[in-house]
């Protein structure tokens, strides 16, 4: 059975919410986009560009994102996404292509390390809707170049200086019942 249009839109929302939440430094929100038992498979650049490290559950996702604390700003540009039905109801697969910029300052100069990457995703239907159950990140290429100017992340939104979650609070929390599960979901 294929995915419905509503499923595809919900999966696209999930993928874009992940990118926005990472860029806004809302790491607790990112972790909530994963299932409790999710696995996040990551490379170890520049040594390994294929996924070689595994992090388990939401706590593993949170711990992994701590590495971004030294990166002044990121920007995840989703440039392609393909979704397919998984092995049964409530299971879907995705292949997401992205360019992830990581901007830092070194020796008074701004630098951009851009990863041209692919996420191979597995999604599961939960009481909260679609969530990422497995994500494997593969880097296809890494670019590094100086940047002539970098906007200060804290100066752009003073509220974010004290509470990054206020910079972009994400979608409103729904008090209503979750959407109906895909047909055939137990």
PyMOL commands that set and color helices and strands:
alter all, ss='L'
color gray80, all
select helices_A, chain A and resi 5-23+27-32+57-70+153-156+158-162+164-166
alter helices_A, ss='H'
color red, helices_A
select strands_A, chain A and resi 34-44+48-56+73-85+91-106+109-126+129-147
alter strands_A, ss='S'
color yellow, strands_A
deselect
rebuild
show_as cartoon
